[in-house]
Amino acid sequence: MSRIRRTAMAGTALLAAALTACSGGSGNGGGADDGKAELKPKPDMAVSVNLTGDQVKAGTPVTVTLAEGKLAQVKVTDAKGAELPGKIADDGKTWTSERNAPPGSEYKVEAQNTESQSATTQFKTSAADKVNKVSINVPKGSTVGVAMPVSIVFDNPVTNKAEVEKQLKVTTSNNTEGSWGWIKDYSGNDRVDWRPKEYWKAGTDVKVEMNLNGVDSGKGGGLFAKDYNTEFKIGKDRRIEVSLDTKKMSVTENGQALKSIPVSAGTPGGKKASWSGKMVIMTKEGTIRMDSQTVGLDDAYDKMVDYSMRLTWSGMYAHAAPWNAANFGRANSSSGCVGMSDADAKDFFAQSQVGDPFEVVGQGSKGNAEIGNGYGEWNLSWDEWKAKSAATGTPQNG
């Protein structure tokens, strides 16, 4: 026969499952005089979870300990049935989770020893004093251009950068070489981006896993309370280059020239000059209100603008600018954006992808924007970018 009992021991969540072996008699009710030794029952199987009573401290590993004997199997699952992975120690006495306990969760422990006895128990994890969250730039299921990095912005500071970075994984369909790099976002928040060594190959499938649940982001940042993930595809290889010298925007696809569009970029000298260098089409926003006072240009303009595509967080766009038609292909006279005719802007907007590389070259710019003011990592050499990784020596290939 078998019985299960649960007991509490000095601040330890303890469950004992007893399996008792019955002794066989001679059929005449005889005892010790029949010459057979009495079979002793097997001892209870007792497992404890950490040493914190019914609650495990969030952000620490979970340890299941067997009082006697050896563990053969341990399964720890949350209320939704998701399993917390872990390993049994070589001596069979303990099982330790491979990941830290996330905050505010309930778990069930099912353990079995090498004698085929089993035991179950439950425990809760403590709440977090502070919870950190992330925002990721590429939505699941989207198709993006060849320059789009994976960009993760954190709500709170991250001082345990190496530990957090180790929980981030990029998998690609063609083993794309790339690296994480830590920067400050334009918002001032901590941000980590994964950039390929070179632009993505068209057709690449990308999967991003952020196994952050239970990870401590460090002083002032708090614990993460969930995992995050996304998947996306790299679309056509479409590239844009604007020459401030010729006032032309060249568009290529798969290395073949498609179109040369007359444009007018930012007025040289001062705050109205365009940013230069390698940028990325961040968003396709369509018709938006542009107010110069929001970007520190006093009352230069306040109007609705069509076919707008963002290049920096500070407000540089490519868009239709029919009011400036006299200067297309002739003079750079805008307040910093790259303007073109309605017809050209409509076609350009329709054909472009979020993530397409957008490079500005020539004289009269105000230099490269800060890396976090958009996706400026493409202005760094490969070695410079890799140096921004906090997890030195960690394999980076996707």
TAFENGI-V847420 format. One record per backbone hydrogen bond with DSSP energy under -0.5 kcal/mol. CO is the residue of the C=O (numbers start at 1). NH is the residue of the N-H. Records with the same first field share a line. If there is no record, write none. Layout:
BEGIN
CO: NH ; NH
END
This chain:
BEGIN
1: 20
3: 18
5: 16
7: 14
9: 12
11: 53
12: 9 ; 14
13: 49
14: 7
15: 47
16: 5 ; 18
17: 45
18: 3
19: 42
20: 22
31: 34
32: 35
44: 46
45: 17
46: 67
47: 15
48: 50 ; 65
49: 13 ; 52
52: 55
53: 13
54: 124
56: 126
57: 60
60: 101
62: 97
63: 50 ; 65
64: 95
65: 48
70: 114
73: 112
75: 110
76: 84
77: 108
78: 81
82: 78
83: 85
85: 98 ; 99
87: 96
89: 92
92: 71
93: 66
94: 89
95: 64
96: 87
99: 62
101: 59
102: 105
105: 125
106: 79
107: 123
108: 77
109: 121
110: 75
111: 119
112: 72 ; 73
113: 116
117: 113
119: 111
121: 109
123: 107
124: 56
126: 104
130: 223
132: 225
133: 155
135: 153
137: 139
139: 142
142: 233
144: 235
145: 148
146: 200
149: 151
150: 194
151: 137
152: 192
153: 135
157: 159
159: 161
160: 164
161: 165
162: 166
163: 167
164: 167
165: 168
167: 211
169: 209
171: 207
172: 175
176: 398
177: 197
179: 195
181: 193
183: 185 ; 191
185: 188
189: 185
190: 154
191: 183
192: 152
193: 181 ; 195
194: 150
195: 179
201: 204
204: 234
205: 173
206: 232
207: 171
208: 230
209: 169 ; 211
210: 212 ; 228
212: 215
215: 217 ; 224
217: 159 ; 160
218: 221 ; 222
222: 217
223: 132
224: 214
228: 210
230: 208
231: 141 ; 142
232: 206
233: 144 ; 235
234: 203
236: 238
237: 254
238: 357
239: 252
240: 359
241: 250
242: 244 ; 361
243: 247 ; 248
247: 263
248: 243 ; 250
249: 261
250: 241
251: 258 ; 259
252: 239
253: 256
256: 253
259: 251
261: 249
263: 329
264: 339
265: 334
270: 273
272: 267
274: 366
276: 369
277: 279 ; 360
279: 358
280: 282
281: 355
283: 285 ; 310
286: 288 ; 308
288: 305
289: 291
290: 292 ; 303
291: 294
292: 295 ; 297
293: 296
297: 300
301: 292
303: 290
305: 288
306: 320
308: 285 ; 286
309: 318
310: 282 ; 283
311: 280
312: 315
315: 317
316: 311 ; 312
317: 338
318: 309
319: 340
321: 324
322: 325
324: 327
325: 328
327: 330 ; 331
331: 333
332: 268
334: 267
336: 266
337: 339
338: 319
339: 264
340: 321
341: 345
342: 346
343: 347
344: 348
345: 349
346: 350
347: 351
348: 352
353: 356
354: 145
355: 147
356: 281
357: 240
358: 279
359: 242
360: 277
361: 244
367: 276
370: 373
371: 376
372: 186 ; 374
375: 378
376: 379
377: 380
381: 385
382: 386
383: 387
385: 388
386: 389
388: 182
390: 392
391: 394
398: 172
END
